Amino acid sequence: MKYCLYLACFLLVLSCKEASKEIPLSTEEIAKNIHETVITVDTHDDINVKNFTDSVNYTQRLETQINLPKMKEGGLDVAWLIVYTGQDSLNSEGYLKAKENAMAKFDAIHRLCEELAPDQIELALSSDDVRRIHAAGKKVAMIGVENAYPIGEDLSNFEKYHELGARYISLSHNGHSQFSDSNTGEADSLWLHNGLSELGKKAVKEMNRLGIMIDVSHPSKEAMQQMITLSKAPIIASHSSARALCDHSRNLDDDQLKLMKQNGGVVQTVAFSSYLNTEKHENRAAYMKTVYEQVADSLGIDWYERSQFSTLTDAQKESFIENYPKVTTIAKSQVASKKDAPPAVDVSDFVDHIDYMVKLIGIDHVGISSDFDGGGGIEGWSDASETFNITLELVKRGYTEEEIAKLWGGNLLRVLDEVQAVAARMQKI
């Protein structure tokens, strides 16, 4: 009897010890812990000023890919909201019209942070601001300018943009600007400046002086090389991927990537389908074309191909941009149940580019961007609410918390610090 009692006690103690052993965390649990710890920074989110009014704004879960509810759901901490202006004629009339557009977007971002939701989001001007705002439990807004075209030919406007919060500027977009040739020149080999114009070279120096990061995602390769030669500070590619994996002029080839490393800059891998996997994108796009048209027709909405965009009137562009999220959301929902649909470019394709660039130029020179509401979004990261899926895939690939922190914003904020330090030194001279 005693033996049975001792045996029972022994087994009880043994079972308690076994139960007390720590159960290993799953990959998803590890990823969640990392995602909640690091500061997640997305360096490119386009905006429509219609979503910054008293009645319709980012405090609501709109159909937009980026807004405060979706940022909270996905654990996205910092959104670089973009002051974007399309390319037009290089004359005073064109510059004035573009200036009005740019100012409206600056005003919208300030309105969100200062009037509509100051308790939820705040504008940051430095990495210290980012950390302070994040520690206070708020989301962070930062401002990037996609295309310096609205600046016109008056270099003092760079300082005005800086005062309004701009912390990176691209000197061109889809078309040669007064400052720089665009990557789009590759299509016809017609160049306006063979890189930077004389005004563009002065703009590089002015951005260095002010502490504005120079963005090379849209300028031509020659212009990008000239910027690196002229700049006294590191530069960024705010939303570009690896050309070796996807041969698109918006991506950076190996020579450019190596220059970014030498410069100390950072390349923000972009979740833009056609910049990640050409074959998958084209197959899916061909299939979705008909679906989009059918959805648009059922809603009584005019639908256009991306290639038609430059030919549209301002009213058509505005209508298309406003209706785009609605049409694509419905179309993707319909296709989800169709077994014959070609696979979409997804998070795995996105992280393939991160892997490639990390291997080529190192973990300190790679970051993350979405281009949400500007054509970006992939399967698994279709809007800000799915941001965690990027961290999960990085954990699955073996990235550590320290490495993920660098990719998700540490590298970008380090570059911002260095750019602002260079500016401080220049201003003392």
C-alpha positions in Angstrom: 0.0 0.0 0.0 2.8 2.3 1.0 4.5 1.5 -2.3 1.5 2.5 -4.3 1.2 5.7 -2.3 4.8 6.6 -3.0 4.4 5.8 -6.6 1.4 8.0 -6.9 3.2 10.9 -5.3 6.2 10.4 -7.5 4.0 10.4 -10.6 2.2 13.5 -9.4 5.4 15.4 -8.8 6.8 14.3 -12.2 3.6 15.4 -14.0 3.8 18.7 -12.3 7.4 19.2 -13.4 6.5 18.3 -16.9 3.5 20.7 -16.8 5.7 23.5 -15.5 8.1 23.2 -18.4 7.8 26.2 -20.7 5.8 25.4 -23.8 7.6 26.7 -26.9 6.0 29.6 -28.7 4.6 29.1 -32.1 6.0 31.0 -35.1 2.9 33.1 -35.2 3.2 33.9 -31.4 6.9 34.9 -31.9 6.0 37.1 -34.8 3.2 38.8 -32.8 5.5 39.5 -30.0 8.1 41.1 -32.4 5.4 43.0 -34.3 4.1 44.5 -31.1 7.6 45.5 -30.0 9.2 47.1 -33.1 8.1 50.4 -34.6 6.6 49.6 -38.0 7.2 52.3 -40.7 5.6 52.4 -44.1 7.3 55.1 -46.3 4.7 55.6 -49.0 1.0 56.0 -48.6 -0.9 58.2 -51.1 -3.9 60.3 -50.0 -7.0 61.9 -51.5 -7.9 65.2 -49.9 -11.6 64.2 -50.0 -10.9 61.8 -47.1 -9.8 64.7 -44.8 -13.1 66.4 -44.1 -15.2 66.7 -41.0 -17.6 64.1 -42.4 -15.2 61.7 -44.2 -11.8 61.2 -42.7 -9.2 58.7 -41.5 -10.8 58.2 -38.1 -13.3 56.0 -40.0 -12.6 52.6 -41.5 -12.9 53.8 -45.1 -12.4 51.7 -48.2 -9.0 53.3 -48.5 -6.0 51.0 -47.9 -4.7 53.3 -45.2 -6.6 54.9 -42.4 -6.4 54.9 -38.6 -8.7 51.9 -37.9 -6.8 49.7 -40.4 -3.4 50.9 -39.0 -4.5 49.9 -35.5 -5.8 46.5 -36.7 -2.6 45.7 -38.5 -0.2 47.2 -36.1 1.2 49.8 -38.5 2.7 52.6 -36.4 4.1 55.1 -38.9 2.6 56.2 -42.2 4.4 58.5 -44.6 1.5 60.4 -46.2 2.4 61.6 -49.6 2.1 65.0 -51.3 1.9 63.8 -54.8 1.4 65.8 -58.0 1.4 64.4 -61.5 3.6 65.8 -64.2 2.4 68.6 -66.5 4.0 71.3 -68.7 7.2 72.9 -67.5 5.9 76.5 -67.4 4.6 78.9 -64.8 1.0 78.0 -65.4 1.7 74.3 -64.8 3.8 75.0 -61.7 1.0 77.2 -60.2 -1.7 74.6 -60.7 0.6 71.9 -59.2 1.4 74.2 -56.3 -2.3 74.4 -55.4 -2.6 70.6 -55.5 0.4 70.2 -53.3 -0.7 72.8 -50.7 -4.2 71.1 -50.5 -2.4 67.8 -49.5 -0.2 69.5 -47.0 -3.2 71.1 -45.5 -5.1 67.8 -45.4 -2.4 66.0 -43.5 -2.1 68.9 -41.0 -5.9 68.9 -40.6 -5.9 65.2 -39.7 -3.1 65.6 -37.1 -4.2 68.9 -35.6 -8.0 69.1 -35.9 -9.6 65.8 -36.9 -7.7 63.3 -34.7 -5.0 64.9 -32.6 -5.6 62.3 -29.9 -4.9 59.4 -32.3 -2.2 60.6 -34.7 0.6 63.2 -34.6 3.0 64.6 -37.2 6.6 63.7 -36.7 9.5 65.7 -38.0 12.4 63.6 -36.6 13.2 60.1 -35.3 12.9 61.4 -31.8 9.4 62.6 -32.6 8.5 59.2 -33.9 9.6 57.4 -30.7 8.0 60.0 -28.5 4.6 59.8 -30.3 4.7 56.0 -30.5 5.5 55.8 -26.7 2.4 57.9 -26.1 0.3 55.3 -27.8 -0.5 57.4 -30.9 0.0 56.6 -34.6 2.6 58.7 -36.4 2.2 60.7 -39.6 5.2 61.8 -41.7 5.2 63.7 -45.0 7.0 62.7 -48.2 6.7 64.7 -51.5 6.4 62.6 -54.7 7.6 64.9 -57.4 9.2 68.3 -56.9 7.4 69.7 -59.9 5.0 71.9 -57.8 8.1 73.7 -56.4 8.5 75.4 -59.8 11.9 77.1 -60.3 12.1 78.9 -56.9 14.5 77.0 -54.7 13.2 78.8 -51.6 10.1 76.6 -51.9 12.1 73.7 -50.6 12.4 75.5 -47.3 8.7 76.2 -47.3 8.0 72.5 -47.9 10.4 71.6 -45.1 8.6 74.0 -42.7 5.3 72.2 -43.6 6.8 68.9 -42.6 8.3 67.4 -45.7 11.1 65.1 -44.8 11.8 63.5 -48.2 11.3 64.7 -51.8 11.6 63.0 -55.1 12.8 65.4 -57.9 10.7 63.8 -60.6 7.8 61.3 -61.1 6.4 59.8 -64.3 7.8 62.4 -66.7 10.9 64.6 -66.8 10.6 67.6 -64.4 12.5 70.8 -64.3 14.9 69.2 -61.9 15.5 65.7 -63.1 14.9 63.1 -65.8 12.4 60.3 -64.9 12.9 56.6 -65.1 10.1 56.7 -67.8 12.6 57.9 -70.3 13.8 54.4 -70.7 10.7 53.7 -72.8 11.7 55.9 -75.7 15.3 56.8 -74.7 14.4 60.5 -74.8 16.0 62.5 -72.1 15.6 66.1 -71.1 18.7 66.7 -68.9 20.8 63.5 -69.2 20.3 63.2 -65.5 19.9 66.3 -63.4 19.4 69.8 -64.7 21.5 72.6 -63.3 18.5 73.5 -61.2 18.3 69.9 -60.0 21.9 70.0 -58.9 21.2 73.1 -56.8 18.1 71.3 -55.4 20.3 68.4 -54.1 22.5 70.9 -52.2 19.5 72.7 -50.8 17.9 69.5 -49.6 21.2 68.6 -47.9 21.2 72.0 -46.3 17.6 71.7 -45.0 17.8 68.1 -43.8 15.4 66.7 -46.4 16.0 63.1 -47.6 16.5 62.8 -51.3 14.2 60.1 -52.8 15.5 58.3 -56.0 12.6 56.0 -56.6 11.3 57.8 -59.7 14.3 59.6 -61.2 16.4 58.0 -64.0 19.4 55.9 -63.3 21.7 58.6 -64.5 20.0 61.2 -62.3 20.2 58.9 -59.3 23.9 58.4 -59.8 24.5 62.1 -60.1 22.5 62.7 -56.9 24.7 60.2 -55.0 27.8 61.9 -56.3 26.5 65.4 -55.3 24.8 64.6 -52.0 26.7 65.0 -48.8 24.1 62.9 -47.0 22.6 59.4 -47.5 19.7 59.1 -49.8 16.6 56.8 -50.0 14.5 55.0 -52.5 11.1 55.4 -50.8 9.3 52.7 -52.8 11.4 50.5 -55.1 12.4 46.9 -55.4 15.2 44.8 -57.0 15.4 44.9 -60.7 17.3 41.6 -60.8 14.1 39.9 -59.7 11.7 42.0 -61.7 13.0 44.0 -64.7 11.0 47.2 -64.3 12.5 50.7 -64.7 11.1 51.7 -61.3 13.3 49.1 -59.6 17.0 49.4 -58.8 19.6 47.2 -60.6 22.5 45.7 -58.7 24.8 48.6 -59.5 22.3 51.1 -58.1 21.8 48.9 -55.0 25.5 48.8 -54.4 25.7 52.6 -54.8 22.9 52.9 -52.2 25.0 50.8 -49.8 28.2 52.9 -50.4 26.1 56.0 -49.8 24.8 54.7 -46.6 21.2 54.9 -47.8 18.2 52.6 -47.7 15.9 51.0 -50.3 12.3 50.7 -49.2 11.0 47.5 -50.9 7.6 48.2 -52.3 4.5 46.0 -52.3 3.6 46.9 -55.8 2.5 43.9 -57.8 4.1 44.8 -61.2 7.4 45.6 -59.5 7.7 42.2 -57.7 6.9 39.4 -60.1 6.2 40.2 -63.8 4.8 36.9 -64.9 2.4 36.5 -61.9 1.4 40.1 -62.2 0.6 40.0 -65.9 -1.4 36.7 -65.7 -3.4 38.0 -62.8 -3.9 41.5 -64.3 -5.2 40.0 -67.6 -7.7 37.9 -65.6 -8.7 40.8 -63.3 -9.2 43.3 -66.2 -12.5 41.8 -67.1 -13.6 41.4 -63.5 -12.8 45.1 -62.8 -14.7 46.2 -65.9 -17.7 44.1 -64.9 -17.8 45.4 -61.4 -17.4 49.0 -62.6 -20.2 48.6 -65.1 -22.5 47.1 -62.4 -21.8 50.2 -60.3 -22.2 52.6 -63.2 -18.6 53.7 -62.9 -16.2 54.5 -65.8 -13.1 52.3 -65.6 -9.7 52.9 -67.1 -6.4 51.1 -67.5 -3.4 52.5 -65.7 -1.8 53.2 -69.1 -4.7 55.6 -69.9 -4.3 57.7 -66.8 -2.1 60.4 -68.3 -4.7 61.0 -71.0 -7.6 61.5 -68.6 -9.1 64.9 -67.7 -8.7 66.1 -64.1 -12.4 65.2 -63.4 -11.9 61.7 -64.8 -8.7 61.2 -62.7 -10.4 62.4 -59.6 -13.4 60.1 -60.1 -11.2 57.1 -60.9 -9.1 57.6 -57.8 -12.2 58.0 -55.6 -13.8 54.8 -57.0 -10.7 52.6 -57.4 -10.8 51.2 -53.8 -14.5 50.3 -54.1 -14.1 48.5 -57.4 -11.0 46.6 -56.5 -12.3 45.5 -53.1 -15.5 44.1 -54.7 -13.6 42.5 -57.5 -11.1 40.8 -55.2 -13.9 39.5 -53.0 -15.6 37.9 -56.1 -12.3 36.3 -57.3 -11.5 34.8 -54.0 -13.9 32.0 -54.5 -12.9 31.3 -58.2 -10.6 28.3 -58.6 -9.6 29.3 -62.1 -8.1 32.6 -61.0 -4.3 32.9 -61.5 -2.4 33.3 -58.2 -1.8 36.9 -57.2 1.6 38.4 -56.3 1.8 37.9 -52.6 3.8 38.5 -49.4 6.2 35.8 -50.3 7.1 37.5 -53.5 7.6 40.7 -51.6 9.9 39.2 -49.1 11.9 37.5 -51.9 13.0 41.1 -52.8 13.9 41.8 -49.2 16.0 38.6 -49.1 17.7 39.5 -52.3 18.7 43.0 -51.3 19.7 42.0 -47.8 22.0 39.4 -49.3 23.5 41.9 -51.8 23.8 45.1 -49.8 23.2 44.1 -46.2 20.5 44.3 -43.6 21.2 48.0 -42.8 20.2 49.2 -46.2 16.7 47.7 -46.8 13.3 48.8 -45.6 9.5 48.4 -46.3 6.9 50.4 -48.1 3.4 49.7 -49.5 2.4 52.4 -52.0 -1.1 52.0 -50.6 -3.8 54.1 -52.3 -1.3 54.7 -55.1 -1.5 51.3 -56.8 0.3 49.2 -54.2 -1.1 46.3 -52.2 -0.5 42.5 -52.7 -2.1 39.3 -51.6 -1.6 39.2 -47.8 -0.8 42.9 -47.5 -3.7 44.4 -49.4 -4.2 47.2 -46.8 -2.8 48.4 -43.5 -5.0 45.9 -41.5 -2.8 43.1 -42.8 0.6 44.6 -41.9 1.4 41.8 -39.4 1.7 39.3 -42.3 4.9 40.9 -43.4 6.4 40.4 -40.0 5.2 36.8 -39.9 6.8 36.0 -43.3 10.1 37.6 -42.1 10.0 35.4 -39.0 9.4 32.3 -41.1 12.4 33.3 -43.2 14.6 33.3 -40.1 15.0 37.1 -39.5 15.7 38.0 -35.9 13.9 40.7 -33.9 16.8 43.1 -34.3 16.9 42.6 -38.0 13.1 43.0 -38.4 13.3 46.2 -36.3 15.8 47.5 -38.9 13.7 46.5 -41.9 10.5 47.9 -40.4 11.9 51.4 -39.8 15.2 51.4 -38.0 17.2 51.8 -41.1 15.0 54.6 -42.5 15.1 56.5 -39.2 18.8 56.1 -39.0 19.1 57.7 -42.5 16.8 60.6 -41.4 19.1 61.2 -38.4 22.2 61.3 -40.6 20.6 63.6 -43.1 19.5 66.0 -40.4 23.0 65.8 -38.8 24.5 66.8 -42.1 22.1 69.7 -42.4 23.0 70.9 -38.9 26.7 70.9 -39.8 26.1 72.8 -43.1 24.0 75.4 -41.4 26.8 76.2 -38.9 29.2 77.0 -41.8 
